[in-house]
Amino acid sequence: MSESLKDLEWFASNPPELTPYKDKYVAIFHQQIIGWGDTVKEASDMAKGKIKDADPLIAFIEENELLALWCRRTDLPYVRYD
């Protein structure tokens, strides 16, 4: 399984590590939160500051809902809906 899918599955499992980041954007890389902020740019910049070559999953943590905004598409399977 690719790292992108592992990150996405980890995020979707709603682990307790996400709790402090309600109403924030988070950057997830190798099943760890490596950046966060009030904007996608803040979360991404923090992640790049920690791991220069990171290509993290960016997600928004809402009180009752999880929203994945971006992930490394080259690692994800392609699904076509016709």
C-alpha positions, 0 to 999 in steps of 0.5 A, a space after each residue: 500500500 502506498 504512503 498516500 493511501 496509508 495517510 488517507 486511511 489513518 486520517 479517515 480512522 479519526 485518531 485521537 491525535 486529531 482532537 487538538 486540531 479542530 477547526 484547523 488545517 493539518 498536514 499529514 505525512 507518514 501517519 503523523 501531523 507535521 503541520 497545522 494552521 488556520 489556512 492551507 498555506 500555514 499548514 503546508 509551510 509548517 510541514 515544508 519547514 519540518 520536512 523539506 521534501 514532504 508532500 503531505 495530505 492536507 486536511 481540515 478537521 471540523 467538529 463533526 466531519 473530516 475533509 481531505 483536501 489534497 493528497 499525492 494523486 500519483 500514489 492513489 488508484 484511479 477510479 473512473 465513474 461513467 
